[in-house]
């Protein structure tokens, strides 16, 4: 009914009033129907929203549960890993550290380490250490990870340790760098054992080369002996000897005495324990020549032709020159055994040959030792660097020489590559990266 319209009892509506009433009823019915439909839509929307809210609550609870589980896993990995683990933000501050990491860095609790800059654990007097760790971090940010970097770290108590460090970049949901994780351990003891092994191998090499070194010393001794015999012979004959003649012979004697002294001095230094040796820049050619000097007379005596081609003006290499010489001596010793073994199998016309080359190609320095010996079988090439593996007959080799050589070259940032063909040749290539990109020789 419309407003102000109230039918009275016993009142009969006129036709126009009836039409108006029906019209009003129809309008109100339509409005009610529309309101009902909108109410139903609203109820359906509210039901959907309520369902979404319930699903969101379930998802949120699951996310919280997953996050807690993830945090628990992270803490478990962090605290039960045998390595130290450190989480560092992009500003270089330590945000989290494992219990082992706390112990390795000489702290009693995390609080002593958290919020400290990572450079706090490098030597204040060593710019080299700081630069190395900065380079590691920069490479981690640019490349995503680095592996097995050796670096001296300083503990909170001031003591040093040699750390083996690997790093990985952590990115946020947009793929942008957010932090990085550092995994490290103390390899000081392992390195000492490795150096002991290297020293033992060096002494074993000297023992094996005793006969060769006797040739090196005997030759200048023989020259001195011949000079003295000639001078005594002339003196007994009563031959007048002028000062120039005596000076000339004296110079020859002192020249060969100096050669003997240099050989003995080099052997003494070479055999010395190198635990405290600080890596320095050295001439690759000098290291090769020093190693060759231990074999030259021995090779001549054995009928081995040695061809040496050393490229001039090679960049210096940083490391331990005596360990580098040890690598060259190991390779020359193996080459000697290989060519002599083949010589025993071939006819008399076979000439044992060993070539030694150094050269630079682009930003890499190459040292090659090539022999025409028995070679290495293809299926054994990948095994000869394994400790205690040897292709020599029992009793002739320890099986440690090449594995130690591999470790020495690796520690100097280099690589060893081997190519061989049985009863033809073997080539060992030592390759070191340099900052100089030009070719040379």
C-alpha positions as CSV (number, residue, x, y, z in Angstrom):
1,X,0.0,0.0,0.0
2,X,1.2,3.5,-0.8
3,X,1.7,6.0,1.9
4,X,-1.4,7.8,3.0
5,X,-3.5,5.1,1.5
6,X,-5.6,3.1,3.9
7,X,-8.6,1.3,2.6
8,X,-11.6,1.6,4.9
9,X,-13.8,-1.3,5.9
10,X,-16.8,-1.6,3.7
11,X,-15.2,0.8,1.2
12,X,-15.2,-0.3,-2.4
13,X,-12.3,0.9,-4.5
14,X,-12.9,2.4,-7.8
15,X,-11.3,0.8,-10.8
16,X,-8.7,3.5,-11.1
17,X,-7.8,3.0,-7.5
18,X,-7.5,-0.7,-8.0
19,X,-5.1,-0.2,-10.9
20,X,-3.1,2.2,-8.9
21,X,-3.0,-0.3,-6.0
22,X,-1.9,-3.1,-8.2
23,X,0.8,-0.9,-9.7
24,X,2.1,0.0,-6.3
25,X,2.1,-3.7,-5.2
26,X,4.0,-4.7,-8.4
27,X,6.6,-2.0,-7.8
28,X,7.1,-3.0,-4.2
29,X,7.3,-6.7,-5.1
30,X,9.9,-5.9,-7.7
31,X,11.9,-3.9,-5.2
32,X,11.6,-6.8,-2.7
33,X,12.7,-9.3,-5.4
34,X,15.7,-7.1,-6.3
35,X,16.6,-6.7,-2.7
36,X,16.3,-10.4,-2.1
37,X,18.6,-11.2,-5.1
38,X,21.1,-8.6,-3.9
39,X,21.0,-10.1,-0.4
40,X,21.6,-13.6,-1.9
41,X,24.5,-12.3,-3.8
42,X,25.9,-10.6,-0.7
43,X,25.5,-13.8,1.3
44,X,27.3,-15.8,-1.5
45,X,30.1,-13.2,-1.6
46,X,30.4,-13.3,2.2
47,X,30.5,-17.1,2.1
48,X,33.2,-17.0,-0.6
49,X,35.2,-14.4,1.4
50,X,34.8,-16.5,4.6
51,X,36.1,-19.5,2.7
52,X,39.0,-17.5,1.4
53,X,39.7,-16.2,4.9
54,X,39.6,-19.8,6.2
55,X,42.0,-20.9,3.4
56,X,44.2,-17.9,4.1
57,X,44.3,-18.8,7.8
58,X,45.2,-22.4,6.9
59,X,47.9,-21.2,4.4
60,X,49.2,-18.8,7.0
61,X,49.4,-21.5,9.6
62,X,51.1,-23.8,7.2
63,X,53.5,-21.0,6.2
64,X,54.3,-20.3,9.8
65,X,54.7,-24.0,10.4
66,X,56.9,-24.4,7.3
67,X,58.9,-21.3,8.4
68,X,59.5,-22.7,11.8
69,X,60.4,-26.1,10.3
70,X,62.8,-24.3,7.9
71,X,64.3,-22.3,10.7
72,X,64.7,-25.5,12.7
73,X,66.4,-27.2,9.8
74,X,68.6,-24.2,9.3
75,X,69.6,-24.2,12.9
76,X,70.2,-27.9,12.8
77,X,72.4,-27.6,9.7
78,X,74.1,-24.6,11.2
79,X,74.9,-26.2,14.6
80,X,75.7,-29.7,13.5
81,X,77.8,-29.1,10.5
82,X,81.4,-30.1,11.0
83,X,82.4,-26.8,9.3
84,X,82.0,-23.2,10.5
85,X,79.1,-21.4,8.8
86,X,78.7,-17.6,8.8
87,X,75.9,-15.5,7.3
88,X,77.1,-12.1,6.2
89,X,75.0,-9.2,4.9
90,X,75.9,-7.0,2.0
91,X,77.6,-4.5,4.3
92,X,80.0,-7.2,5.5
93,X,78.5,-7.6,9.0
94,X,78.1,-11.1,10.5
95,X,74.4,-11.8,11.1
96,X,74.5,-15.4,12.1
97,X,77.2,-18.0,12.9
98,X,77.2,-21.7,13.8
99,X,78.5,-23.1,17.1
100,X,81.5,-24.7,15.3
101,X,82.2,-21.3,13.7
102,X,82.1,-19.6,17.2
103,X,84.6,-22.2,18.4
104,X,86.9,-22.0,15.3
105,X,87.1,-18.2,15.6
106,X,88.1,-18.5,19.3
107,X,84.9,-17.0,20.8
108,X,82.9,-18.2,23.8
109,X,79.5,-17.1,22.4
110,X,77.8,-15.8,19.3
111,X,77.4,-12.4,20.8
112,X,81.2,-11.9,20.7
113,X,81.1,-12.3,16.9
114,X,77.6,-11.1,15.7
115,X,77.6,-7.6,14.1
116,X,81.4,-7.6,13.6
117,X,82.7,-6.9,10.1
118,X,84.3,-9.9,8.4
119,X,87.6,-8.0,8.0
120,X,87.9,-8.1,11.8
121,X,89.1,-11.7,11.3
122,X,91.9,-10.9,8.9
123,X,95.4,-9.8,9.8
124,X,95.5,-6.0,10.4
125,X,99.1,-6.0,9.1
126,X,98.4,-8.0,6.0
127,X,96.9,-6.0,3.1
128,X,97.2,-9.1,1.0
129,X,94.9,-11.2,3.2
130,X,92.3,-8.3,3.2
131,X,92.5,-8.0,-0.6
132,X,92.1,-11.8,-1.0
133,X,89.0,-11.9,1.1
134,X,87.5,-8.8,-0.6
135,X,88.2,-10.5,-4.0
136,X,86.4,-13.7,-2.7
137,X,83.3,-11.7,-1.6
138,X,83.2,-9.7,-4.9
139,X,83.5,-12.9,-6.9
140,X,80.7,-14.4,-4.8
141,X,78.4,-11.5,-5.6
142,X,79.2,-11.5,-9.3
143,X,79.5,-15.3,-9.9
144,X,77.2,-16.8,-7.2
145,X,79.8,-18.9,-5.4
146,X,83.5,-19.6,-4.8
147,X,85.1,-22.8,-3.6
148,X,88.1,-23.9,-1.5
149,X,90.0,-20.6,-1.0
150,X,92.9,-20.9,1.3
151,X,93.3,-17.8,3.6
152,X,94.9,-17.1,7.0
153,X,92.3,-16.0,9.5
154,X,92.9,-14.3,12.8
155,X,90.9,-15.6,15.9
156,X,89.6,-13.3,18.6
157,X,92.6,-14.2,20.8
158,X,95.0,-13.1,18.0
159,X,96.1,-16.5,17.0
160,X,96.2,-17.4,13.3
161,X,94.7,-20.4,11.5
162,X,94.8,-21.4,7.9
163,X,91.2,-21.6,6.7
164,X,89.6,-23.3,3.7
165,X,86.8,-21.0,2.6
166,X,83.8,-21.6,0.3
167,X,81.1,-18.9,-0.3
168,X,77.6,-18.8,-1.9
169,X,75.3,-15.9,-2.7
170,X,71.8,-15.7,-1.2
171,X,69.2,-13.8,-3.3
172,X,65.8,-12.4,-2.3
173,X,62.5,-13.2,-4.0
174,X,63.3,-10.7,-6.8
175,X,66.6,-12.3,-7.5
176,X,68.6,-9.5,-6.0
177,X,71.6,-10.2,-3.7
178,X,70.6,-10.1,-0.1
179,X,73.5,-11.7,1.8
180,X,76.0,-14.5,1.4
181,X,77.0,-17.6,3.4
182,X,80.5,-18.5,4.2
183,X,81.5,-22.1,5.0
184,X,85.0,-22.5,6.5
185,X,87.2,-24.9,8.4
186,X,90.7,-25.0,10.0
187,X,93.1,-26.8,7.7
188,X,96.3,-25.8,9.6
189,X,97.0,-29.4,10.7
190,X,96.1,-30.9,7.4
191,X,98.4,-28.4,5.6
192,X,101.2,-29.3,8.0
193,X,100.7,-33.0,7.2
194,X,100.7,-32.2,3.6
195,X,103.9,-30.2,3.9
196,X,105.4,-33.2,5.8
197,X,104.4,-35.4,2.9
198,X,105.9,-33.0,0.4
199,X,109.1,-32.9,2.4
200,X,109.3,-36.7,2.7
201,X,108.8,-36.9,-1.1
202,X,111.5,-34.4,-1.6
203,X,113.9,-36.4,0.5
204,X,112.9,-39.6,-1.3
205,X,113.7,-37.8,-4.6
206,X,117.1,-36.8,-3.3
207,X,117.8,-40.4,-2.3
208,X,116.8,-41.6,-5.7
209,X,118.9,-39.0,-7.4
210,X,122.0,-39.6,-5.3
211,X,123.8,-41.2,-8.2
212,X,122.8,-38.4,-10.5
213,X,124.1,-35.8,-8.1
214,X,127.4,-37.6,-7.7
215,X,127.8,-37.2,-11.5
216,X,127.1,-33.5,-11.1
217,X,129.7,-33.1,-8.4
218,X,132.2,-35.6,-9.9
219,X,132.4,-33.7,-13.2
220,X,133.9,-30.4,-11.7
221,X,136.0,-32.5,-9.3
222,X,137.5,-34.4,-12.3
223,X,138.2,-31.0,-14.0
224,X,139.9,-29.8,-10.9
225,X,141.9,-33.0,-10.6
226,X,143.0,-32.8,-14.3
227,X,144.1,-29.2,-13.8
228,X,146.1,-30.0,-10.7
229,X,147.7,-33.1,-12.3
230,X,148.8,-30.9,-15.2
231,X,150.2,-28.2,-13.0
232,X,152.1,-30.9,-10.8
233,X,153.4,-32.5,-14.0
234,X,154.7,-29.2,-15.3
235,X,156.3,-28.5,-11.9
236,X,158.0,-31.9,-11.8
237,X,159.4,-31.3,-15.3
238,X,160.9,-28.0,-14.1
239,X,158.9,-26.2,-16.8
240,X,158.8,-22.5,-16.2
241,X,155.2,-21.4,-15.5
242,X,154.2,-17.8,-15.8
243,X,151.7,-16.0,-13.6
244,X,149.1,-15.7,-16.4
245,X,149.1,-19.6,-16.7
246,X,148.7,-20.0,-12.9
247,X,145.9,-17.4,-12.8
248,X,144.1,-19.1,-15.7
249,X,144.3,-22.5,-14.0
250,X,143.3,-21.0,-10.6
251,X,140.3,-19.4,-12.2
252,X,139.2,-22.7,-13.6
253,X,139.7,-24.4,-10.3
254,X,137.6,-21.7,-8.4
255,X,135.0,-21.8,-11.1
256,X,134.4,-25.5,-10.6
257,X,134.7,-25.2,-6.8
258,X,131.9,-22.6,-7.0
259,X,129.8,-25.0,-9.1
260,X,130.2,-27.7,-6.5
261,X,129.4,-25.2,-3.7
262,X,126.2,-24.1,-5.6
263,X,125.1,-27.6,-6.1
264,X,125.6,-28.5,-2.4
265,X,124.0,-25.2,-1.3
266,X,121.0,-25.8,-3.5
267,X,120.6,-29.4,-2.2
268,X,120.8,-28.2,1.4
269,X,118.1,-25.5,0.8
270,X,116.0,-27.8,-1.3
271,X,116.0,-30.5,1.4
272,X,115.1,-28.1,4.2
273,X,111.7,-28.2,5.7
274,X,109.6,-25.4,4.1
275,X,106.9,-25.0,6.8
276,X,107.5,-21.3,7.3
277,X,108.2,-20.4,3.7
278,X,106.4,-17.3,2.6
279,X,105.2,-17.5,-1.0
280,X,107.2,-15.0,-3.1
281,X,107.5,-14.1,-6.8
282,X,110.1,-16.2,-8.6
283,X,111.4,-16.9,-12.1
284,X,109.8,-20.0,-13.7
285,X,112.8,-20.5,-15.9
286,X,115.1,-20.3,-12.9
287,X,113.1,-23.0,-11.1
288,X,113.2,-25.2,-14.2
289,X,117.0,-24.7,-14.7
290,X,117.7,-25.5,-11.0
291,X,115.8,-28.8,-11.4
292,X,117.5,-29.6,-14.7
293,X,120.9,-29.1,-13.1
294,X,120.2,-32.1,-10.9
295,X,119.8,-34.3,-13.9
296,X,122.1,-33.0,-16.7
297,X,125.1,-35.2,-16.0
298,X,123.0,-38.2,-15.1
299,X,121.1,-38.0,-18.4
300,X,124.4,-37.7,-20.3
301,X,125.7,-40.8,-18.5
302,X,122.5,-42.7,-19.3
303,X,122.4,-41.6,-23.0
304,X,119.3,-39.5,-22.6
305,X,119.1,-36.6,-25.0
306,X,117.6,-33.6,-23.2
307,X,116.3,-30.6,-25.3
308,X,115.6,-27.4,-23.4
309,X,113.7,-24.4,-24.8
310,X,112.9,-21.7,-22.2
311,X,111.0,-18.7,-23.4
312,X,112.6,-15.4,-22.3
313,X,110.8,-12.7,-20.3
314,X,108.1,-14.9,-18.8
315,X,106.1,-13.2,-16.0
316,X,107.1,-14.2,-12.5
317,X,105.0,-16.8,-10.6
318,X,104.1,-16.5,-6.9
319,X,104.7,-19.5,-4.7
320,X,107.4,-21.7,-3.3
321,X,110.2,-22.1,-5.9
322,X,111.6,-25.2,-4.1
323,X,108.2,-26.9,-4.3
324,X,108.0,-25.9,-7.9
325,X,111.4,-27.4,-8.5
326,X,110.2,-30.5,-6.8
327,X,107.4,-30.8,-9.3
328,X,109.8,-30.5,-12.2
329,X,112.1,-33.0,-10.6
330,X,109.3,-35.5,-10.2
331,X,108.3,-35.1,-13.8
332,X,111.9,-35.4,-15.0
333,X,112.4,-38.5,-12.8
334,X,109.2,-40.1,-14.3
335,X,110.3,-39.2,-17.8
336,X,113.7,-40.7,-17.2
337,X,112.2,-44.0,-16.0
338,X,109.8,-44.0,-19.0
339,X,112.4,-43.6,-21.7
340,X,114.8,-46.1,-20.0
341,X,112.0,-48.6,-19.8
342,X,111.3,-48.2,-23.5
343,X,115.1,-48.3,-24.3
344,X,115.2,-51.7,-22.7
345,X,112.4,-52.9,-25.0
346,X,113.6,-51.3,-28.3
347,X,116.5,-52.1,-30.6
348,X,119.9,-50.3,-30.3
349,X,118.9,-47.5,-32.6
350,X,116.4,-46.0,-30.1
351,X,117.4,-42.7,-28.7
352,X,115.7,-41.7,-25.4
353,X,114.7,-38.0,-25.5
354,X,113.2,-35.6,-23.0
355,X,112.0,-32.1,-24.1
356,X,111.5,-29.2,-21.6
357,X,109.7,-26.1,-22.8
358,X,108.4,-22.9,-21.2
359,X,106.3,-20.4,-23.1
360,X,103.3,-18.0,-22.6
361,X,100.1,-18.1,-24.6
362,X,97.7,-15.3,-24.0
363,X,97.3,-15.1,-20.2
364,X,98.7,-18.5,-19.4
365,X,102.2,-19.7,-18.7
366,X,103.0,-23.2,-20.0
367,X,105.7,-25.6,-18.7
368,X,105.9,-28.8,-20.8
369,X,107.9,-31.9,-20.2
370,X,107.7,-34.4,-23.1
371,X,109.3,-37.8,-23.3
372,X,109.4,-40.6,-25.9
373,X,109.1,-43.3,-23.3
374,X,106.7,-46.2,-22.9
375,X,103.7,-43.9,-22.3
376,X,100.6,-44.3,-20.1
377,X,97.7,-46.4,-21.0
378,X,94.5,-44.4,-21.7
379,X,92.5,-45.9,-19.0
380,X,95.2,-45.1,-16.4
381,X,95.7,-41.4,-17.3
382,X,93.0,-40.3,-14.9
383,X,94.4,-42.5,-12.1
384,X,98.1,-41.6,-12.0
385,X,97.4,-38.5,-9.9
386,X,95.7,-40.6,-7.2
387,X,98.0,-41.2,-4.1
388,X,99.8,-44.5,-4.0
389,X,98.9,-45.3,-7.6
390,X,101.9,-46.2,-9.7
391,X,102.6,-47.6,-13.2
392,X,106.1,-48.6,-12.2
393,X,107.1,-52.1,-11.1
394,X,106.8,-52.8,-7.4
395,X,109.6,-51.3,-5.3
396,X,110.4,-48.5,-7.9
397,X,107.9,-45.9,-6.9
398,X,105.9,-44.7,-3.9
399,X,102.9,-43.6,-6.0
400,X,103.0,-40.2,-4.2
401,X,105.1,-38.1,-6.6
402,X,102.4,-37.1,-9.1
403,X,99.7,-36.7,-6.4
404,X,102.0,-34.4,-4.5
405,X,103.0,-32.5,-7.7
406,X,99.3,-32.1,-8.5
407,X,98.6,-30.6,-5.0
408,X,101.6,-28.2,-5.2
409,X,100.6,-26.9,-8.7
410,X,97.0,-26.6,-7.5
411,X,98.1,-24.6,-4.4
412,X,99.9,-22.2,-6.8
413,X,96.7,-21.7,-8.8
414,X,97.8,-23.9,-11.7
415,X,96.6,-27.1,-13.5
416,X,98.3,-30.3,-14.7
417,X,97.3,-31.8,-18.0
418,X,98.5,-35.1,-19.4
419,X,98.5,-36.5,-22.9
420,X,100.1,-39.9,-23.7
421,X,100.3,-42.6,-26.3
422,X,101.8,-46.0,-25.4
423,X,105.2,-46.7,-26.8
424,X,105.2,-43.2,-28.3
425,X,105.2,-40.2,-26.0
426,X,103.9,-38.6,-22.8
427,X,103.4,-34.8,-22.3
428,X,102.9,-33.2,-19.0
429,X,101.7,-29.6,-19.2
430,X,101.7,-27.3,-16.2
431,X,99.5,-24.2,-16.8
432,X,99.4,-21.1,-14.6
433,X,97.2,-18.0,-15.2
434,X,98.9,-14.6,-15.3
435,X,97.5,-11.1,-15.7
436,X,99.6,-10.5,-18.8
437,X,97.5,-11.3,-21.9
438,X,100.3,-11.1,-24.5
439,X,101.9,-14.1,-26.2
440,X,105.6,-14.9,-25.7
441,X,107.5,-17.7,-27.4
